[in-house]
Every structure is written in structure tokens, then in C-alpha cells.
Amino acid sequence: MDAFLGAGLPARLLATPGIGNLLGAVRTDRMIRATPGSAFTREAGIPGRLVADVRGMTYQNLTGTKRASTAYLPERPLPARLTALGLPSLVLFGGTHKRWPPSCVDEYRPVPGCRVEVLPGIGHTPMYEDLATTGPLLHDFAPGNGGG
């Protein structure tokens, strides 16, 4: 968590008591589609299903998820969790990530069975920002396709 660069203004406002409740009640689909943009490096289409899922989240769901994530990450670093699992892993990391510095990916390199891919010009969500690159990486990693 020490490396976290922070969330964008819309995400911080949504997590603010009072303001977050109000914004949650009046947000439009366009606002929901714009919020992840603070993490993306490229223009990315946000699927309607994701917008619907976000619209269904209450303020309590949103802040509870944030609290749980903030508590989970410092408990035990993700590379240590992956090592303990002893399973093949694929880490896709955006080379121009706005929330975590690219140097964070180095923590995954010593994990046994972990394949690390740094994707240049990609931010927080490679599967939305560059499906043409991430799709084949995920497919090739999947069991039965030579990976995982």
C-alpha cells in the first residue's frame, strides 16, 4: 500500500461521506463511464454490464469494498499470497499505470511459476484498454492452451 499513488478525484469524492451519498444518487451512466478514466491510460469502452453493476452498488457497498481492499493488501503482500498458493500465475501490469508505479511489478518476478507481462502504454485495466494484447495473453496462459 505504500506504493499506491492514489485514486482519481471522482473515486475520492464517491468515498466521501455525504458527498458520496449524493453523487451516488444523481450519477448518470456517462458519469459512471468517466470514473474509471482516472485509472486508464487509453480511451476504453466501458461495457454496459459494468455500468449496470456499478449503478447497482450502494454507497455502503462502495465504501465497504474500499475499506476491505485497504485492509486486505497490507495484511500480506499479493506476491506472498501467490507464492503460498503454489499455482501458475499471470501478472499483467500496465507500463503507464496511474495508481501503482511500474516498479511494483518487480515484486512478482521471484514468485515461482509466475509469468509477468508489462504492457507499454496501458494503465490499470489492460482487458479494457487493449483487448487485442491481453486476450491472447490470457488465452495462452489458460490450462489446455500451454499455460496455467
Backbone hydrogen bonds in HBPLUS format (Angstrom, degrees):
<---DONOR---> <-ACCEPTOR-->    atom                        ^
c    i                          cat <-CA-CA->   ^        H-A-AA   ^      H-
h    n   atom  resd res      DA  || num        DHA   H-A  angle D-A-AA Bond
n    s   type  num  typ     dist DA aas  dist angle  dist       angle   num
A0004-PHE N   A0001-MET O   3.10 MM   3  5.25 156.0  2.16 106.7 114.1     1
A0005-LEU N   A0099-ARG O   2.63 MM  94  4.69 176.6  1.63 146.7 145.7     2
A0012-ARG N   A0008-GLY O   3.08 MM   4  6.37 157.8  2.13 153.6 160.6     3
A0013-LEU N   A0009-LEU O   2.88 MM   4  6.07 160.7  1.92 161.1 165.9     4
A0014-LEU N   A0010-PRO O   2.98 MM   4  6.17 158.1  2.02 147.7 153.6     5
A0015-ALA N   A0011-ALA O   3.21 MM   4  6.38 135.9  2.42 137.6 147.9     6
A0015-ALA N   A0012-ARG O   3.25 MM   3  5.24 132.4  2.50  93.4 105.8     7
A0016-THR N   A0013-LEU O   3.06 MM   3  5.14 161.1  2.10 107.0 112.8     8
A0020-GLY N   A0016-THR O   2.59 MM   4  5.02 162.1  1.62 166.5 165.6     9
A0022-LEU N   A0018-GLY O   3.13 MM   4  6.32 163.0  2.16 146.2 150.5    10
A0023-LEU N   A0019-ILE O   2.83 MM   4  6.06 171.9  1.83 160.1 162.5    11
A0024-GLY N   A0020-GLY O   2.87 MM   4  5.88 157.2  1.92 145.0 151.8    12
A0025-ALA N   A0021-ASN O   3.16 MM   4  6.35 141.8  2.32 139.2 148.4    13
A0025-ALA N   A0022-LEU O   3.10 MM   3  5.22 126.0  2.40  98.1 111.8    14
A0026-VAL N   A0022-LEU O   3.16 MM   4  6.45 142.0  2.31 148.7 158.8    15
A0027-ARG N   A0023-LEU O   2.89 MM   4  5.62 125.7  2.19 152.1 160.8    16
A0032-ILE N   A0028-THR O   2.99 MM   4  6.33 159.0  2.04 153.0 158.7    17
A0033-ARG N   A0029-ASP O   2.88 MM   4  6.14 158.9  1.93 151.6 157.1    18
A0034-ALA N   A0030-ARG O   3.02 MM   4  6.23 136.8  2.22 139.6 151.0    19
A0034-ALA N   A0031-MET O   3.16 MM   3  5.06 126.8  2.45  91.8 105.8    20
A0035-THR N   A0031-MET O   3.12 MM   4  6.32 140.7  2.28 148.0 156.8    21
A0037-GLY N   A0034-ALA O   3.01 MM   3  5.33 141.0  2.16 109.4 121.3    22
A0038-SER N   A0035-THR O   3.36 MM   3  6.31 174.8  2.36 125.8 126.3    23
A0039-ALA N   A0036-PRO O   2.77 MM   3  5.53 162.9  1.80 126.6 132.5    24
A0040-PHE N   A0036-PRO O   3.24 MM   4  6.53 135.9  2.45 140.9 152.3    25
A0124-HIS N   A0039-ALA O   3.10 MM  85  5.35 173.4  2.10 140.9 142.6    26
A0050-LEU N   A0047-PRO O   3.07 MM   3  5.44 123.9  2.40 105.9 118.7    27
A0051-VAL N   A0047-PRO O   3.20 MM   4  6.63 157.7  2.25 150.3 156.7    28
A0052-ALA N   A0048-GLY O   2.89 MM   4  6.16 159.4  1.93 151.9 157.5    29
A0053-ASP N   A0049-ARG O   2.91 MM   4  6.15 154.6  1.97 145.2 152.3    30
A0054-VAL N   A0050-LEU O   2.93 MM   4  6.16 161.9  1.96 152.4 156.8    31
A0055-ARG N   A0051-VAL O   2.85 MM   4  6.05 159.0  1.90 150.0 156.5    32
A0056-GLY N   A0052-ALA O   3.04 MM   4  6.24 139.7  2.21 140.4 150.5    33
A0056-GLY N   A0053-ASP O   3.17 MM   3  5.12 126.0  2.48  92.0 105.8    34
A0057-MET N   A0054-VAL O   2.98 MM   3  5.25 157.6  2.03 108.7 116.0    35
A0062-LEU N   A0058-THR O   2.99 MM   4  6.28 166.2  2.01 156.1 158.8    36
A0063-THR N   A0059-TYR O   2.94 MM   4  6.14 175.0  1.94 157.5 158.6    37
A0064-GLY N   A0060-GLN O   2.86 MM   4  5.74 150.0  1.95 138.9 148.3    38
A0065-THR N   A0061-ASN O   2.92 MM   4  6.02 156.2  1.98 147.2 153.1    39
A0066-LYS N   A0062-LEU O   3.08 MM   4  6.33 158.6  2.13 146.0 152.0    40
A0067-ARG N   A0063-THR O   2.92 MM   4  6.12 162.5  1.95 147.6 152.2    41
A0068-ALA N   A0064-GLY O   2.92 MM   4  6.09 160.0  1.96 146.9 152.6    42
A0069-SER N   A0065-THR O   2.95 MM   4  6.14 162.1  1.98 151.2 155.7    43
A0070-THR N   A0066-LYS O   2.94 MM   4  6.08 162.5  1.97 150.9 156.2    44
A0071-ALA N   A0067-ARG O   2.96 MM   4  6.14 140.8  2.11 142.5 152.8    45
A0072-TYR N   A0068-ALA O   2.83 MM   4  5.93 153.1  1.91 147.6 155.6    46
A0073-LEU N   A0069-SER O   3.17 MM   4  6.19 174.1  2.17 156.2 155.6    47
A0075-GLU N   A0072-TYR O   3.24 MM   3  5.42 131.4  2.49 102.3 115.1    48
A0080-ALA N   A0077-PRO O   3.06 MM   3  5.41 121.9  2.41 106.8 120.6    49
A0081-ARG N   A0077-PRO O   3.11 MM   4  6.50 152.1  2.19 149.5 158.2    50
A0082-LEU N   A0078-LEU O   2.92 MM   4  6.21 159.6  1.96 159.2 164.0    51
A0083-THR N   A0079-PRO O   2.95 MM   4  6.15 158.6  1.99 146.6 152.5    52
A0084-ALA N   A0080-ALA O   3.02 MM   4  6.21 161.1  2.06 147.8 152.1    53
A0085-LEU N   A0081-ARG O   3.14 MM   4  6.41 142.0  2.29 141.5 151.2    54
A0085-LEU N   A0082-LEU O   3.16 MM   3  5.16 124.9  2.48  94.8 108.8    55
A0086-GLY N   A0082-LEU O   3.29 MM   4  6.64 146.4  2.41 147.4 155.0    56
A0086-GLY N   A0083-THR O   3.16 MM   3  5.39 127.2  2.46 101.1 113.8    57
A0089-SER N   A0113-GLY O   3.00 MM  24  6.21 160.7  2.04 138.8 139.5    58
A0115-ARG N   A0089-SER O   2.84 MM  26  6.07 169.8  1.85 148.1 149.8    59
A0091-VAL N   A0115-ARG O   2.83 MM  24  6.21 166.6  1.85 166.6 171.0    60
A0117-GLU N   A0091-VAL O   2.86 MM  26  6.15 167.1  1.88 175.3 174.7    61
A0093-PHE N   A0117-GLU O   2.92 MM  24  6.27 160.4  1.96 165.1 168.3    62
A0119-LEU N   A0093-PHE O   2.83 MM  26  6.09 160.5  1.87 152.9 159.6    63
A0097-HIS N   A0094-GLY O   3.25 MM   3  5.04 138.7  2.43 117.6 110.4    64
A0095-GLY N   A0119-LEU O   2.82 MM  24  5.23 173.6  1.82 130.3 129.9    65
A0096-THR N   A0122-ILE O   2.92 MM  26  5.49 158.9  1.96 157.3 157.1    66
A0104-CYS N   A0101-PRO O   2.92 MM   3  5.83 168.1  1.94 131.7 135.1    67
A0105-VAL N   A0102-PRO O   3.18 MM   3  5.95 158.1  2.23 121.3 125.4    68
A0106-ASP N   A0103-SER O   3.10 MM   3  5.72 153.9  2.17 115.8 122.5    69
A0107-GLU N   A0104-CYS O   3.11 MM   3  5.84 158.9  2.16 120.0 125.0    70
A0108-TYR N   A0105-VAL O   3.01 MM   3  5.63 158.4  2.06 117.5 123.8    71
A0109-ARG N   A0106-ASP O   3.33 MM   3  5.37 143.7  2.47  99.3 108.6    72
A0111-VAL N   A0108-TYR O   3.08 MM   3  5.48 155.1  2.14 115.0 122.8    73
A0114-CYS N   A0111-VAL O   3.13 MM   3  5.47 145.9  2.25 141.1 136.0    74
A0122-ILE N   A0119-LEU O   3.33 MM   3  5.76 146.9  2.45 139.3 135.8    75
A0128-TYR N   A0125-THR O   3.04 MM   3  5.74 152.7  2.11 121.9 129.2    76
A0129-GLU N   A0125-THR O   3.04 MM   4  6.17 164.7  2.06 154.1 158.8    77
A0130-ASP N   A0126-PRO O   2.86 MM   4  5.51 162.0  1.89 148.2 150.0    78
A0133-THR N   A0130-ASP O   3.16 MM   3  5.60 142.6  2.31 107.9 117.1    79
A0134-THR N   A0130-ASP O   3.00 MM   4  6.27 176.9  2.00 159.7 160.4    80
A0135-GLY N   A0131-LEU O   2.80 MM   4  5.29 158.8  1.84 138.2 144.9    81
A0138-LEU N   A0134-THR O   2.91 MM   4  6.11 164.7  1.93 161.4 164.3    82
A0139-HIS N   A0135-GLY O   2.87 MM   4  6.08 164.2  1.90 155.9 161.2    83
A0140-ASP N   A0136-PRO O   2.84 MM   4  5.88 168.3  1.85 149.6 152.8    84
A0141-PHE N   A0137-LEU O   3.11 MM   4  6.18 138.8  2.29 136.6 147.2    85
A0142-ALA N   A0138-LEU O   3.09 MM   4  6.22 139.4  2.26 146.2 155.8    86
A0145-ASN N   A0142-ALA O   3.02 MM   3  5.66 154.1  2.09 140.4 143.4    87
